[in-house]
């Protein structure tokens, strides 16, 4: 552990680094009129590691309320999962949209 020396070099004190929790971000899926419900469930299970029941619940939230929370992650993880979901959608021909917002 790092030490800090006082003037004169006699007294030493342990300096503890201040650890800060990383900022977390919500990943949201947005409703559209073209992406199938089955595909949304598939994305939630494969990309966001949701159980079938949780994936269905989120998919219905997206369908009824217009958006649904997929998870809360550090920025890099949130960005990767959001773009992976969109890439899968584009590959399948769906216009599924995701967004990231700070918690």
matplotlib code that plots the C-alpha trace (Angstrom):
import matplotlib.pyplot as plt

x = [0.0, 1.4, 2.8, 3.0, 6.0, 5.7, 8.3, 11.5, 10.8, 10.0, 6.2, 4.5, 0.8, -0.9, -2.8, -5.8, -6.9, -10.5, -12.4, -15.4, -18.1, -18.3, -21.2, -23.9, -26.1, -29.6, -30.0, -33.5, -35.3, -37.8, -41.1, -41.6, -44.3, -42.0, -39.8, -41.4, -42.1, -40.4, -37.2, -37.3, -37.5, -34.6, -32.4, -33.3, -32.4, -29.2, -27.7, -29.0, -29.0, -32.7, -34.7, -37.6, -40.1, -38.2, -37.6, -41.3, -42.1, -39.7, -40.9, -44.5, -43.4, -41.7, -44.9, -47.3, -45.3, -43.1, -39.8, -38.4, -35.3, -32.9, -30.4, -28.1, -24.3, -21.1, -20.8, -18.6, -20.9, -24.0, -22.6, -21.6, -24.9, -26.9, -24.9, -25.0, -28.8, -29.0, -26.5, -28.6, -31.7, -30.2, -28.9, -32.5, -34.0, -35.6, -35.4, -35.1, -33.8, -31.8, -30.7, -28.4, -29.0, -27.1, -28.7]
y = [0.0, 3.4, 5.6, 9.3, 10.9, 14.0, 16.8, 15.6, 12.0, 10.8, 10.1, 7.9, 7.5, 4.9, 6.5, 4.6, 5.1, 6.3, 3.8, 5.1, 3.0, 3.2, 5.1, 2.7, 2.9, 1.6, -0.2, 0.2, -1.5, 0.6, -0.5, -0.5, -1.9, -4.4, -6.3, -9.5, -10.3, -13.6, -11.9, -9.5, -12.4, -14.1, -11.0, -10.6, -14.2, -14.3, -10.8, -9.8, -13.3, -13.1, -16.1, -17.0, -15.6, -12.4, -11.9, -12.3, -9.8, -7.2, -7.8, -7.1, -4.0, -2.8, -3.7, -2.0, 0.9, 1.7, 0.8, -1.7, -2.0, -4.7, -4.2, -1.8, -2.0, -0.1, 2.0, -0.4, -3.4, -1.3, -0.1, -3.5, -5.2, -2.4, -2.5, -6.4, -6.3, -3.8, -5.8, -9.0, -7.0, -5.6, -9.0, -10.4, -7.3, -5.7, -2.0, -2.7, 0.3, 0.5, 3.4, 3.9, 6.4, 7.2, 5.9]
z = [0.0, -0.8, 1.9, 2.2, 3.9, 6.0, 5.6, 7.2, 6.2, 9.7, 9.9, 7.4, 6.8, 4.7, 1.8, 0.7, -2.8, -3.1, -5.2, -7.1, -8.5, -12.3, -13.7, -14.7, -17.8, -18.7, -21.9, -23.4, -26.3, -28.2, -29.8, -33.5, -35.8, -37.6, -35.2, -34.2, -30.6, -31.0, -32.2, -29.2, -26.8, -28.6, -28.3, -24.6, -23.9, -26.0, -25.7, -22.2, -20.7, -19.5, -18.6, -21.0, -18.5, -17.9, -21.6, -22.3, -19.5, -21.0, -24.5, -23.4, -21.6, -24.9, -26.8, -24.4, -23.0, -26.0, -24.3, -21.9, -19.6, -20.7, -18.0, -16.2, -16.9, -16.9, -20.1, -22.1, -21.4, -22.1, -25.4, -26.5, -25.7, -27.3, -30.5, -30.5, -30.3, -33.1, -35.3, -34.8, -35.7, -38.9, -39.9, -39.6, -41.4, -38.3, -37.4, -33.7, -31.8, -28.6, -26.5, -23.5, -20.7, -17.6, -14.4]

ax = plt.figure().add_subplot(projection="3d")
ax.plot(x, y, z, "-o")
ax.set_aspect("equal")
plt.show()
